Amino acid sequence: MTASKSSEAVNDPYIAMRFPEFRSYLAMRFLFTFAYQVQAVVVGWHIYQLTKDPLSLGLIGLAEAIPSITVTLYGGYIADKSDKKKLMIWIILAMLLSSLVLMLVSSPEGLEYLGQKSVILIMYLMIFFVGIARGFYSPTAFTLVAQIIPRDHYANSSTWNSGIWQIASIMGPAVGGLLYAFSGITACFVVIVSFMAMALGCIVFFVKNYPPQFVPRENIFKSLSEGIKFVFNNKMILGALSLDMFSVFFGGAVALMPIFAHDILKVGSEGLGFLRAAPAAGAVITMFIMARYPPMNKPWRNLLLAVAGFGLSIICFGLSRNFYLSLICLFFEGAFDSVSVIIRSTILQLLTPQEMRGRVSAVNGMFINSSNEIGAFESGATAKLMGTIPSVLFGGTMTLLIVFFTYLKTRKLVPLGLKQIN
């Protein structure tokens, strides 16, 4: 490639999309995420309708987080030493079967036959199995995309990867809320199962087999410890993961959305879909901007600013009593979170050796899953103890304090550019 063509490639915001396998991977990611997001909205709303208890929403996050965190490290080890395509097929199949069971037990016939308590228990059990599958999904997807895309285009692929996830996260909650309101829960699960099946087809028919580049020569515990040590010895990676974990742990109000929709803003399941979609809408628009203007000139500074903006958006959302103002606050929450995700993903891709990607991604997954799902439990528990609004304000305030504390500890990283961390 000549110097001029190389320069054009670097400045091409669509360079990653020019790889056919990456497009197939993104199609799978969209379909899988869409189905997962519809399911998250439907399950959360349905369980809250049955229990009317904020803690039950927190328990959804806990039921998914415990198995996910438990198996994630092992999932990274397996991802490094396995054929990526075959492993992804098994993961999506497991999610598909869990959704089928959820469809059967949550139907009116299932509720009548099994009873409310049994239905809720089985739904939590299926969420537990979804957590296991997700523990394998994240490191497998991370290692797969790194083999599809050349290293020079990791930053661009991270932007599109995040953007497709966010687009699905807009459409999934909105479709889930509206479909639940007008067609019922069974129709929602028909859509979920159909999209899971199509995601499976994208991997089976359009992605090549990628044999492992890592062949373990020592026992599993030593192999896993290598990934953990790598993360904890790299200040940039550890700082980015820690900042994300603690900020989202305290600042995530997503688990409480059914309460806001039902009790505070009084907009029903239709409004819940739009509330869940608003952060992703902000993230997608930001993604298109970031594809043209990557936030990697001073990544650490930009990461701190993005997480601070995330915390402020959460506080504003907690104070709002107007549906449209709440949507705007959530829109900006998603926009700031998108910048954070793009920076963190790019740092991970650039600084992680090829043979260690699964295990490092697994450590990343433990941070992310603990912040999202256990954060959902924290939100439900604090809402139970101090009320819904105070718990959201507390979470946003804690996020700002975490950003300030992180800044004090990492001032030397603030002025660094991308080339200085690569």
LUMFI-480155 format. One record per residue (C-alpha): residue in three letters; x, y, z. Coordinates in Angstrom, 2 decimals, decimal comma. Example, Ala and Ser with C-alpha at 12.3 -4.5 7.8 and 13.67 -1.06 7.14 Angstrom:
<nodes>
NODE  type       xx       yy       zz
NODE   ALA    12,30    -4,50     7,80
NODE   SER    13,67    -1,06     7,14
</nodes>
This chain:
<nodes>
NODE  type       xx       yy       zz
NODE   MET     0,00     0,00     0,00
NODE   THR     1,41     3,40    -0,92
NODE   ALA     1,73     6,22     1,58
NODE   SER    -1,24     8,10     0,06
NODE   LYS    -3,48     5,01     0,14
NODE   SER    -2,41     4,28     3,72
NODE   SER    -3,33     7,81     4,71
NODE   GLU    -6,70     7,48     3,00
NODE   ALA    -7,36     4,23     4,89
NODE   VAL    -6,57     5,83     8,23
NODE   ASN    -8,97     8,71     7,48
NODE   ASP   -11,72     6,46     6,09
NODE   PRO   -14,50     6,26     8,71
NODE   TYR   -15,88     3,13     6,99
NODE   ILE   -12,62     1,19     6,64
NODE   ALA   -13,63    -1,62     9,03
NODE   MET   -16,95    -2,04     7,22
NODE   ARG   -15,09    -2,93     4,02
NODE   PHE   -14,26    -6,39     5,43
NODE   PRO   -17,12    -8,83     4,56
NODE   GLU   -16,64   -10,99     7,66
NODE   PHE   -16,76    -7,94     9,89
NODE   ARG   -20,09    -6,98     8,31
NODE   SER   -21,39   -10,49     9,06
NODE   TYR   -20,10   -10,21    12,60
NODE   LEU   -21,87    -6,86    13,02
NODE   ALA   -25,11    -8,37    11,68
NODE   MET   -24,85   -11,10    14,32
NODE   ARG   -24,07    -8,51    16,98
NODE   PHE   -27,08    -6,41    16,01
NODE   LEU   -29,52    -9,34    15,92
NODE   PHE   -28,21   -10,87    19,13
NODE   THR   -28,21    -7,55    21,01
NODE   PHE   -31,66    -6,59    19,70
NODE   ALA   -33,11    -9,87    20,97
NODE   TYR   -31,32    -9,55    24,31
NODE   GLN   -32,54    -5,96    24,81
NODE   VAL   -36,15    -6,84    23,96
NODE   GLN   -35,91    -9,70    26,44
NODE   ALA   -34,42    -7,46    29,16
NODE   VAL   -37,29    -4,97    28,87
NODE   VAL   -39,99    -7,63    28,67
NODE   VAL   -38,66    -9,69    31,59
NODE   GLY   -38,14    -6,62    33,79
NODE   TRP   -41,61    -5,23    33,09
NODE   HIS   -43,32    -8,61    33,48
NODE   ILE   -41,66    -9,42    36,80
NODE   TYR   -42,42    -5,95    38,16
NODE   GLN   -46,05    -6,33    37,09
NODE   LEU   -46,22    -9,62    38,99
NODE   THR   -44,41    -8,46    42,16
NODE   LYS   -44,67    -4,62    42,34
NODE   ASP   -41,38    -4,80    44,29
NODE   PRO   -38,29    -2,67    43,35
NODE   LEU   -36,03    -5,32    44,84
NODE   SER   -37,31    -7,86    42,33
NODE   LEU   -35,78    -5,71    39,58
NODE   GLY   -32,46    -5,67    41,38
NODE   LEU   -32,60    -9,45    41,75
NODE   ILE   -32,82    -9,77    37,95
NODE   GLY   -29,40    -8,13    37,69
NODE   LEU   -28,01   -10,27    40,50
NODE   ALA   -29,36   -13,49    38,96
NODE   GLU   -27,48   -12,67    35,75
NODE   ALA   -24,34   -11,21    37,31
NODE   ILE   -23,43   -14,06    39,67
NODE   PRO   -23,07   -16,78    37,00
NODE   SER   -21,60   -14,37    34,46
NODE   ILE   -18,83   -13,19    36,78
NODE   THR   -18,24   -16,74    38,02
NODE   VAL   -17,58   -18,21    34,56
NODE   THR   -16,10   -15,19    32,75
NODE   LEU   -12,45   -15,94    33,51
NODE   TYR   -12,92   -19,54    32,45
NODE   GLY   -14,78   -18,27    29,38
NODE   GLY   -11,75   -16,16    28,43
NODE   TYR    -9,46   -19,16    28,83
NODE   ILE   -11,75   -21,28    26,64
NODE   ALA   -12,02   -18,47    24,05
NODE   ASP    -8,23   -18,29    23,74
NODE   LYS    -7,82   -22,05    23,29
NODE   SER   -10,90   -22,82    21,14
NODE   ASP   -12,22   -22,31    17,64
NODE   LYS   -14,01   -18,95    17,91
NODE   LYS   -16,80   -19,78    15,45
NODE   LYS   -17,77   -23,08    17,08
NODE   LEU   -17,76   -21,53    20,54
NODE   MET   -19,97   -18,63    19,40
NODE   ILE   -22,46   -21,10    17,91
NODE   TRP   -22,84   -22,92    21,25
NODE   ILE   -23,26   -19,63    23,11
NODE   ILE   -26,06   -18,37    20,86
NODE   LEU   -27,77   -21,77    20,99
NODE   ALA   -27,79   -21,59    24,80
NODE   MET   -29,36   -18,12    24,69
NODE   LEU   -31,93   -19,33    22,17
NODE   LEU   -33,00   -22,24    24,37
NODE   SER   -33,29   -19,96    27,43
NODE   SER   -35,55   -17,61    25,47
NODE   LEU   -37,74   -20,50    24,37
NODE   VAL   -38,27   -21,57    28,00
NODE   LEU   -39,03   -17,96    29,00
NODE   MET   -41,61   -17,77    26,20
NODE   LEU   -43,38   -20,90    27,43
NODE   VAL   -43,53   -20,09    31,15
NODE   SER   -44,42   -16,40    30,79
NODE   SER   -47,37   -17,01    28,48
NODE   PRO   -50,89   -16,70    29,95
NODE   GLU   -51,21   -20,48    29,71
NODE   GLY   -47,89   -20,97    31,49
NODE   LEU   -48,88   -18,56    34,26
NODE   GLU   -52,22   -20,30    34,72
NODE   TYR   -50,71   -23,79    34,75
NODE   LEU   -47,61   -23,12    36,90
NODE   GLY   -48,78   -20,29    39,15
NODE   GLN   -47,17   -16,89    39,76
NODE   LYS   -44,43   -18,01    42,18
NODE   SER   -43,26   -20,87    39,96
NODE   VAL   -43,21   -18,65    36,87
NODE   ILE   -41,09   -16,01    38,62
NODE   LEU   -38,71   -18,67    39,92
NODE   ILE   -38,26   -20,23    36,46
NODE   MET   -37,75   -16,80    34,91
NODE   TYR   -34,96   -16,07    37,39
NODE   LEU   -33,47   -19,49    36,63
NODE   MET   -33,42   -18,76    32,90
NODE   ILE   -31,83   -15,38    33,60
NODE   PHE   -29,17   -17,32    35,54
NODE   PHE   -28,46   -19,44    32,42
NODE   VAL   -28,35   -16,30    30,28
NODE   GLY   -25,68   -15,01    32,68
NODE   ILE   -23,61   -18,16    32,09
NODE   ALA   -23,86   -17,73    28,31
NODE   ARG   -22,89   -14,06    28,55
NODE   GLY   -19,83   -15,02    30,57
NODE   PHE   -18,56   -16,88    27,49
NODE   TYR   -19,98   -14,46    24,89
NODE   SER   -17,95   -11,33    25,68
NODE   PRO   -14,43   -12,83    25,53
NODE   THR   -15,34   -14,94    22,49
NODE   ALA   -16,69   -11,94    20,57
NODE   PHE   -13,65    -9,86    21,56
NODE   THR   -11,18   -12,46    20,28
NODE   LEU   -13,20   -13,13    17,11
NODE   VAL   -13,37    -9,51    15,96
NODE   ALA    -9,63    -9,07    16,63
NODE   GLN    -8,90   -11,83    14,11
NODE   ILE   -11,32   -10,50    11,49
NODE   ILE    -9,93    -6,93    11,51
NODE   PRO    -6,25    -5,89    11,00
NODE   ARG    -4,63    -4,18    13,96
NODE   ASP    -4,40    -0,81    12,15
NODE   HIS    -8,21    -0,61    12,09
NODE   TYR    -8,99    -1,62    15,67
NODE   ALA   -10,07     1,89    16,67
NODE   ASN   -12,47     2,15    13,73
NODE   SER   -13,84    -1,36    14,33
NODE   SER   -14,41    -0,53    18,01
NODE   THR   -16,44     2,51    16,99
NODE   TRP   -18,65     0,50    14,62
NODE   ASN   -18,89    -2,41    17,03
NODE   SER   -20,08    -0,09    19,77
NODE   GLY   -22,38     1,77    17,38
NODE   ILE   -24,15    -1,36    16,13
NODE   TRP   -24,63    -2,47    19,72
NODE   GLN   -26,14     0,91    20,53
NODE   ILE   -28,45     0,88    17,50
NODE   ALA   -29,79    -2,50    18,60
NODE   SER   -30,11    -1,08    22,10
NODE   ILE   -32,31     1,71    20,75
NODE   MET   -34,58    -0,50    18,72
NODE   GLY   -34,76    -3,42    21,16
NODE   PRO   -36,26    -1,60    24,16
NODE   ALA   -38,58     0,52    22,01
NODE   VAL   -39,88    -2,50    20,09
NODE   GLY   -40,08    -4,55    23,28
NODE   GLY   -42,13    -1,94    25,13
NODE   LEU   -44,51    -1,28    22,23
NODE   LEU   -44,90    -4,94    21,31
NODE   TYR   -45,61    -5,87    24,92
NODE   ALA   -48,24    -3,14    25,17
NODE   PHE   -50,08    -3,99    21,93
NODE   SER   -49,45    -7,72    21,35
NODE   GLY   -48,51    -9,26    24,69
NODE   ILE   -45,52   -11,10    26,06
NODE   THR   -45,75   -14,17    23,79
NODE   ALA   -45,40   -12,04    20,64
NODE   CYS   -42,32   -10,43    22,19
NODE   PHE   -40,67   -13,81    22,70
NODE   VAL   -41,51   -14,91    19,15
NODE   VAL   -39,50   -11,89    17,95
NODE   ILE   -36,71   -12,64    20,41
NODE   VAL   -36,36   -16,27    19,33
NODE   SER   -36,51   -15,32    15,64
NODE   PHE   -33,72   -12,77    15,97
NODE   MET   -31,57   -15,18    17,99
NODE   ALA   -31,97   -17,75    15,21
NODE   MET   -30,93   -15,22    12,56
NODE   ALA   -27,89   -14,25    14,64
NODE   LEU   -26,93   -17,89    14,74
NODE   GLY   -27,21   -18,07    10,94
NODE   CYS   -24,83   -15,11    10,51
NODE   ILE   -22,10   -17,01    12,34
NODE   VAL   -22,80   -20,45    10,86
NODE   PHE   -22,88   -19,37     7,20
NODE   PHE   -20,79   -16,19     6,91
NODE   VAL   -17,86   -16,39     9,36
NODE   LYS   -14,80   -18,60     8,89
NODE   ASN   -13,36   -20,94    11,48
NODE   TYR   -10,58   -19,35    13,51
NODE   PRO    -8,41   -21,94    15,25
NODE   PRO    -6,79   -20,94    18,54
NODE   GLN    -3,50   -19,02    18,59
NODE   PHE    -2,97   -19,93    22,23
NODE   VAL    -2,04   -23,47    23,20
NODE   PRO    -1,76   -23,70    27,01
NODE   ARG     1,43   -25,35    28,23
NODE   GLU     0,56   -25,02    31,89
NODE   ASN    -2,50   -25,65    34,04
NODE   ILE    -5,61   -23,51    33,74
NODE   PHE    -4,96   -21,55    36,94
NODE   LYS    -1,56   -20,34    35,77
NODE   SER    -3,00   -19,41    32,37
NODE   LEU    -5,79   -17,40    33,99
NODE   SER    -3,37   -15,70    36,36
NODE   GLU    -1,37   -14,45    33,36
NODE   GLY    -4,39   -12,54    32,09
NODE   ILE    -5,17   -11,11    35,51
NODE   LYS    -1,56   -10,03    36,09
NODE   PHE    -1,41    -8,37    32,68
NODE   VAL    -4,45    -6,23    33,46
NODE   PHE    -3,34    -5,28    36,97
NODE   ASN     0,18    -4,42    35,79
NODE   ASN    -1,08    -2,06    33,06
NODE   LYS    -2,10     1,22    34,65
NODE   MET    -4,05     2,48    31,61
NODE   ILE    -6,15    -0,69    31,23
NODE   LEU    -6,72    -1,11    34,97
NODE   GLY    -7,69     2,54    35,35
NODE   ALA   -10,17     2,41    32,46
NODE   LEU   -11,83    -0,77    33,75
NODE   SER   -11,99     0,47    37,34
NODE   LEU   -13,46     3,81    36,32
NODE   ASP   -16,15     2,10    34,26
NODE   MET   -16,95    -0,47    36,94
NODE   PHE   -17,47     1,93    39,83
NODE   SER   -19,19     4,69    37,85
NODE   VAL   -21,75     2,36    36,25
NODE   PHE   -22,15     0,42    39,49
NODE   PHE   -23,40     3,57    41,23
NODE   GLY   -24,72     5,50    38,23
NODE   GLY   -26,83     2,88    36,46
NODE   ALA   -30,52     3,74    36,69
NODE   VAL   -31,63     1,32    33,95
NODE   ALA   -32,82    -1,29    36,44
NODE   LEU   -35,28     1,22    37,91
NODE   MET   -36,81     2,24    34,57
NODE   PRO   -40,02     0,21    35,12
NODE   ILE   -40,61     2,17    38,34
NODE   PHE   -40,05     5,52    36,59
NODE   ALA   -42,34     4,49    33,72
NODE   HIS   -45,08     3,06    35,94
NODE   ASP   -45,06     5,16    39,12
NODE   ILE   -43,20     8,46    38,55
NODE   LEU   -43,64     9,50    34,91
NODE   LYS   -46,77     7,34    34,43
NODE   VAL   -46,11     6,50    30,76
NODE   GLY   -46,71     2,72    30,80
NODE   SER   -44,81     0,02    28,95
NODE   GLU   -44,75     2,14    25,76
NODE   GLY   -42,95     4,91    27,63
NODE   LEU   -40,63     2,36    29,21
NODE   GLY   -39,49     1,29    25,75
NODE   PHE   -38,61     4,88    24,84
NODE   LEU   -36,89     5,49    28,18
NODE   ARG   -34,74     2,39    27,62
NODE   ALA   -34,03     3,43    24,03
NODE   ALA   -33,06     7,05    24,74
NODE   PRO   -29,51     6,34    26,04
NODE   ALA   -28,79     4,17    23,02
NODE   ALA   -30,09     6,90    20,68
NODE   GLY   -27,56     9,31    22,17
NODE   ALA   -24,86     6,66    21,86
NODE   VAL   -25,56     5,98    18,17
NODE   ILE   -25,46     9,63    17,16
NODE   THR   -22,25     9,99    19,13
NODE   MET   -20,86     6,91    17,42
NODE   PHE   -21,29     8,46    13,97
NODE   ILE   -19,52    11,59    15,18
NODE   MET   -16,73     9,52    16,75
NODE   ALA   -16,25     7,54    13,50
NODE   ARG   -15,24    10,83    11,85
NODE   TYR   -13,61    12,43    14,90
NODE   PRO   -12,15     9,68    17,15
NODE   PRO   -11,78    10,68    20,84
NODE   MET    -8,27     9,24    21,01
NODE   ASN    -6,14    12,39    20,78
NODE   LYS    -5,98    12,47    24,60
NODE   PRO    -7,89     9,33    25,57
NODE   TRP    -7,52     9,48    29,34
NODE   ARG    -8,64    13,12    29,58
NODE   ASN   -11,59    12,41    27,30
NODE   LEU   -12,51     9,30    29,30
NODE   LEU   -12,65    11,27    32,56
NODE   LEU   -14,77    14,00    30,97
NODE   ALA   -17,14    11,45    29,44
NODE   VAL   -17,74     9,63    32,74
NODE   ALA   -18,26    12,95    34,53
NODE   GLY   -20,88    13,86    31,91
NODE   PHE   -22,48    10,46    32,46
NODE   GLY   -22,81    11,16    36,20
NODE   LEU   -24,31    14,62    35,65
NODE   SER   -26,86    13,17    33,22
NODE   ILE   -27,93    10,60    35,83
NODE   ILE   -28,46    13,34    38,43
NODE   CYS   -30,55    15,41    36,00
NODE   PHE   -32,64    12,36    35,15
NODE   GLY   -33,30    11,71    38,83
NODE   LEU   -34,50    15,30    39,31
NODE   SER   -36,77    15,33    36,24
NODE   ARG   -40,53    14,84    36,49
NODE   ASN   -41,18    15,51    32,80
NODE   PHE   -41,13    12,59    30,37
NODE   TYR   -39,46    14,52    27,53
NODE   LEU   -36,85    16,09    29,79
NODE   SER   -36,11    12,62    31,15
NODE   LEU   -35,59    11,38    27,59
NODE   ILE   -33,12    14,21    26,95
NODE   CYS   -31,18    13,40    30,12
NODE   LEU   -31,00     9,74    29,17
NODE   PHE   -29,98    10,70    25,63
NODE   PHE   -26,93    12,54    26,99
NODE   GLU   -26,21     9,71    29,42
NODE   GLY   -25,93     7,37    26,44
NODE   ALA   -23,84     9,85    24,46
NODE   PHE   -21,26    10,19    27,24
NODE   ASP   -21,27     6,45    27,88
NODE   SER   -20,60     5,80    24,17
NODE   VAL   -17,44     7,91    24,27
NODE   SER   -16,32     5,97    27,34
NODE   VAL   -16,98     2,59    25,67
NODE   ILE   -15,13     3,52    22,48
NODE   ILE   -12,06     4,74    24,38
NODE   ARG   -11,98     1,71    26,68
NODE   SER   -12,45    -0,76    23,82
NODE   THR    -9,71     0,83    21,74
NODE   ILE    -7,27     0,84    24,65
NODE   LEU    -7,96    -2,85    25,26
NODE   GLN    -7,54    -3,78    21,60
NODE   LEU    -4,29    -1,84    21,22
NODE   LEU    -2,57    -2,91    24,42
NODE   THR    -3,56    -6,60    24,60
NODE   PRO    -1,32    -9,26    22,98
NODE   GLN    -3,12   -11,47    20,41
NODE   GLU    -2,62   -14,71    22,36
NODE   MET    -4,04   -13,20    25,56
NODE   ARG    -7,16   -11,48    24,22
NODE   GLY    -9,69   -13,97    25,56
NODE   ARG    -8,35   -13,88    29,11
NODE   VAL    -7,92   -10,09    29,18
NODE   SER   -11,41    -9,67    27,73
NODE   ALA   -12,65   -12,02    30,47
NODE   VAL   -11,17    -9,74    33,14
NODE   ASN   -12,81    -6,82    31,34
NODE   GLY   -16,08    -8,77    31,33
NODE   MET   -15,86    -9,29    35,08
NODE   PHE   -15,50    -5,54    35,57
NODE   ILE   -18,33    -4,70    33,16
NODE   ASN   -20,73    -7,41    34,32
NODE   SER   -20,16    -6,55    37,96
NODE   SER   -20,84    -2,88    37,24
NODE   ASN   -23,97    -3,45    35,13
NODE   GLU   -25,73    -6,40    36,73
NODE   ILE   -24,58    -5,98    40,33
NODE   GLY   -25,14    -2,27    39,82
NODE   ALA   -28,73    -3,15    38,94
NODE   PHE   -29,01    -4,98    42,24
NODE   GLU   -27,48    -1,98    44,03
NODE   SER   -30,05     0,29    42,38
NODE   GLY   -32,93    -1,96    43,38
NODE   ALA   -31,65    -2,35    46,95
NODE   THR   -31,01     1,38    47,49
NODE   ALA   -34,40     2,20    45,96
NODE   LYS   -35,97    -0,19    48,47
NODE   LEU   -34,08     1,43    51,37
NODE   MET   -34,07     5,15    50,54
NODE   GLY   -36,62     5,52    47,73
NODE   THR   -36,26     5,55    43,95
NODE   ILE   -35,35     9,23    43,42
NODE   PRO   -32,79     9,49    46,27
NODE   SER   -31,11     6,29    45,08
NODE   VAL   -30,61     7,72    41,56
NODE   LEU   -29,26    11,02    42,92
NODE   PHE   -26,93     9,11    45,25
NODE   GLY   -25,64     7,05    42,32
NODE   GLY   -24,94    10,07    40,10
NODE   THR   -23,17    11,88    42,92
NODE   MET   -21,00     8,86    43,65
NODE   THR   -20,05     8,69    39,96
NODE   LEU   -18,78    12,29    40,05
NODE   LEU   -16,79    11,60    43,22
NODE   ILE   -15,22     8,52    41,60
NODE   VAL   -14,16    10,58    38,56
NODE   PHE   -12,57    13,20    40,81
NODE   PHE   -10,75    10,56    42,87
NODE   THR    -9,53     8,82    39,70
NODE   TYR    -8,25    12,13    38,31
NODE   LEU    -6,22    12,74    41,46
NODE   LYS    -4,65     9,28    41,17
NODE   THR    -3,94     9,36    37,43
NODE   ARG    -2,94    12,95    36,59
NODE   LYS     0,13    11,75    34,66
NODE   LEU    -2,08     9,92    32,15
NODE   VAL    -4,27    12,97    31,34
NODE   PRO    -1,97    14,66    28,76
NODE   LEU    -0,94    11,43    26,98
NODE   GLY    -1,91    10,91    23,32
NODE   LEU    -2,73     7,67    21,51
NODE   LYS     0,82     7,13    20,21
NODE   GLN     2,21     7,42    23,75
NODE   ILE     0,05     4,55    25,01
NODE   ASN     0,38     2,32    21,94
</nodes>
